[in-house]
Amino acid sequence: MKEVVRVPTAKFKQNVRRFVALAKSGATVLVTNNGVDDFQVVPCQPGGVPAVADTGIDPALYRGIDMNAPAFAPWEGTGVS
């Protein structure tokens, strides 16, 4: 079973490196706020081999495209905030 360490936010802030090292070693660090679990620091799981494209990108497909032009319409005036 994994080690679970509960620590108040203030103590976590003062000793971040220590608790990150604990998480890297496999422990789960639960950071509490007024005694209630607020967030946790856990080790990342390896994701495997990164995705690689089967074929290279053909630059001819992108001729005539202005790379400096915005990809999307500006948000101004659309009513979206």
Steps between C-alpha positions, in 0.01 A plus 500: 500500500624848413601735777253786550626817667259774612648846542348844566535754218736726698738214579484383137595849377798512738627156394389459138820327387476244778141408415568491125787259570259285704255496210776408254591207723145368468314657794175691470518841668158636601508873568231614740326831559344533847519122540318427172685338208562776244726344235749220456848459360556161341771354279436497126464167330713445192289546189690268269653583167418846360291508184693539178358586158512214251610733221664839484305819437496608136575875492324526161168451680550831680598723207301821490405492868590816691652368824468848654123519444281416800370143497166600651278805477560753776270480804423871500146578390372144525336544840726234654670605819 
